[in-house]
């Protein structure tokens, strides 16, 4: 299994043919105060599997702070890896919407992906106050 795309974004969809559409990929949020609430975002994933990996796969996405503490319940699910004709690999695309993402404080967060109980990838999210455009006097 290979992770081809794993990103936090403003919006994502997967069409009937399996095409992944991504709008506004990001890894940073600026907020005026804590706690931080981001009204809407999505996780977009494209995973490539070898023919030997065909079948049902369990996935888990965990959103944690720098201490490893969950900031939202993990997203658990299953997906089916299927092959067309004699293709040597196959992809699974996913778009998972997140409403009202609540982060308790400024800092670095991680979104961790596990497939069938095995950690496969992590992406960071950096949350900071806005940079002041007025230099200190």
N, C-alpha and C positions, 0 to 999 in steps of 0.2 A: 504494500500500500504506500502511496506517495501523496502528500498534501500538495496540490498544485496552487490552490487559492484558499486563503484563510484570512479574512479581514473584517474589521468592524466598519460599518458604513452607514450613510444616511438612510438608504433603502436598497433592497435587493428583491429580485423575483427570479423564478425559474419557469420558463415557458413549457408548453406541452411536449416540445422536442427535447427538453433537458438543457436548453441554453440558459446560462446564468447571466443575469443583467445586474450590474452593480452601479450605484450612484453615490459618489462622495465618500470614498474610502478615507479613514482617518485613524490616527493613533494618539491624538492629543485633544483635550478639552480644556477650555478656559472658563472659569466661573468666578463670579464676583464674591461669593461667600459659600460657606459650608453649612449644611450638607449640600451636595450637588445633585440636581435632578436634571437629567437629559430626557426630554419628552419622548423622543422616538428615534430608534436606530435599528440596525439589523446586523446579523452575522451572515456572511456569505462564505460558502465553502465549496470547493471542487476537489474531489478525492479521486485518484486513479488507482485501480486495482488490476492485478495480474489475473489471468484466467484461473489459476489455482485457488484464488480467493473468492470465487463465485459463491453467492448465497447471501443469507441474512447477516447483517452486521449491526451490533449495538453501538451506539455512540453516546458520549456524555460530554457536555460543555459546562465547565465550571468557571465562574467569575470570582476571583479572589483578590484580596488586598495584599500588600507587601509582606504581611505576616502569615499568609496562607489561609486567612479566614474568609469564608464565603460571604459575598455581599449580596447575593441573590440565590434562590434555590437553583441547583444544577438543572440543566436542560437535558433530559434523557429521551432517547428514542431509538428507533430501528430504521434501517433502510435495506433495500434489496439490491444486490450487485448482480446485474444480468449482462449477458454478452450477446452481440449480434453476429450472426454468421461465424466466421473463423477469426474475428478480431482477437489480437493477443492481449489487449487491455480494454478496460471499460471505465467510464467515469460516473460518479454520482455527484450531482450538484444539489446544494441545499441553501435556502434562504430562510432565516429564522428571525422574525420580528421581535423586538424588545420594546415594550411600552414603559415609559416612566422609569428609566434606569436611575436608581438612587444610590449615590456614593457618599459615604459618611464624611470623608475628609479629602483634602488635597493629598496627592501622592501618586505612587505608581501601582497599577493594578495589572493583573494577568488574566487572560482568557485561555483556559487549558482545554485541549481536545484529547479525548481518549476514544479509541476504537476497540471494541471487544475487551475492555478493561486495561488496555495498554496505552500509555501516554504517547501521543504522536506529534503534537505540536503545541506551542504557546505563542500568543501575541501580547504585546504590552499595550496598556493605555495609560498615558501620562495626564494627570489632572492637576492644573495649576491656576493660581489667580492670574488675571490679565496682566500683561506687562504694561507698566505705566508709560505713557508717551511723554510725560513731563519728568525731566531729569531732576534728581534731588538738588536742593539749593543749600 
